[in-house]
Amino acid sequence: MTVIVVMGVAGSGKTTVGNDLARRLGVDYAEADAFHPKANIEKMSAGHPLTDEDRRPWLHAIADWVREHQDTGGVVSSSALKRRYRDVLRTGGDVWFLHLDGPRELIAERMKSRSGHFMPVSLLGSQLADLEPLETDEPGLVADITEVPADIVRAALDALAKEPK
């Protein structure tokens, strides 16, 4: 079965949309932040962006989760900012991407208003600079985060239903 990766920069709504999508599909949901080594969280908390080397074990852990959910399907969040990161996630199996995209100002406002998260707003610029949009050969959908989460989930479910089996 397909595993859905809800992707986008911090503050784009991955957790909200991912949880709702998994609930609607009746599959497991995994929060990508839970896969980060402690050192990564400490680095980001201190306002330092992660390097590709920092992300490597995190991406492989998510790919392992994808592999473990090929029979049942699942939903996992991941920033998946670069094509090469998404390529690592695809080593786990069949993946479909839901890219949550929207205005920088809205994302920054969301980041400022949430509590208990380690990612500071100061790192938003580095994430946006690293973001490589889905390419035409990558299965998925780009969703506008100015839409309400329920509408994003509905659009994702509609797009998935049209995917070739």
N, C-alpha and C positions, 0 to 999 in steps of 0.2 A: 504494500500500500504506500501511498505517498505520505511523506512527512512535510508539513507546512512550516517554513521558516518565516516568522514575522520579523522583518528587518527594517532598519532605519536608525537614525541617530538617536542619542539619548533624548528622552522627552517627547518622542514622536508618538507614544501611545502603545508601544509593543506589548506591554504587560496587560493592559486593559483589553486590547483587541485580541491578543493571543488567548487569554483566559476565556473570553466569550466564544471565540471560534472553536476552541477545544470542547467547551461545554456543549455547543450546538452539534458538534460532530460526535460527541461521546467518546473522545480519545484523551490520552494523557497530555498534560501541558507541562513544559519545563521552562523555567526562567533562566536565561543565559547567564545572568549575573552569578547564579549559584555554581557555575562551572569555573569561575575565575579563581586562580590561586590567590591566596591571601596577599602575596606581594603585589599582584596587579591591582587589587582593591586599594591597598595602601598607597601605591603610586598615583592612582587616579584621585584618591581622596586628597592627596597633597597638591593636586593641580597639575600633574605631569601626564601628558598623553602617553599611551602605550605604543611601543614599537612593534613591528611585525614579529620580532623574536619573542616579545612579551605575549603576544596573542597566540603564538603557535600551539602551546599546550591547551589553551582554552578552546581553540577551534577544533583540535583533535578530540577533545572531550565531548564537544557537541556532536561531532561526526560519529563518535561512538554511540551516543544517545540515538541519533538518527538510525544507525545500523540496528540497534536493539529494538526499534519501533517499526521496522519494515513490514512485519506481519500484521501489526495492529493499526498502524498509522499513528500520528501524533502531531502536536504543535509545539514548536520551540521558538523562543525569541533569540535574536542575535543581531547585533548591529550589521554584520555582514557587509561592511562598508566597501570593500574592494572585490573585484572579480576573483582575484586569486584566493581570497578568504572563502568566497562562495564555492569555488572549486574544491577547497578542502572539505567543506560541509557535504558536497555532493559525493565525496568518497564513501560516505556512510550509506548511500543508496539513493532511492527515488525521492527527490526534493522539489517542492514548488515554493516560490518566494512570493510573499506579500510585502511589498515595499511601501511603508508608510512615509509619505513625503508631504511637506508643507512649508509655510513661511517661517523663516528664521525667528521672526519676532514672536510668533505663537509658540514655537518650541522653547525659546528662551523663557517666556512667561510661564509655561508649564513647569520647566525645570526649577524656576525660582519658587513656585508655589508648593512643590512637593517637599515632604519632610522625610527624614530618615534614609535618604539615598546618598551614596558616596560620590556620585558624579557632579562636580561643580559646573556651573554655567560657563565658567572660563574655558572649559574644554570643548564647548560646542563648536567654536570656530575650527578647531583642528579636526573634529569629526566631519564637519561639512566640507572641509578642504580635501579630506581623504575619500569622501563618498563618490563612488563610481556607480551611476545608475545601471539598472538591469539592462543587459544587452538583448538584442532580438532573439538570440538562440538560448536565452535563459528562461525557463518556464516560470510564469508568474504574472503578477498584476501590480501596477503602481496605483496606490490609493491616496486620495487627497485627505489629509488629516483635519481639514476644516469641516469635513462631514462628521456627523455623529458616529460613534463607534458601531452602533447597531447597523447603520447603513453601510459602513465599510465591511462588516462581517457578511452582510447580505450580498454585497457585490463580489466578495471573495468566493462565497459559496456558489453564486451564479457562474462565475468564471471557472471554478473547479468542475462544475457540472458539465461544462462545455469542452473540457480537456479530453483528448482522445484516451481511451482506456487501454 
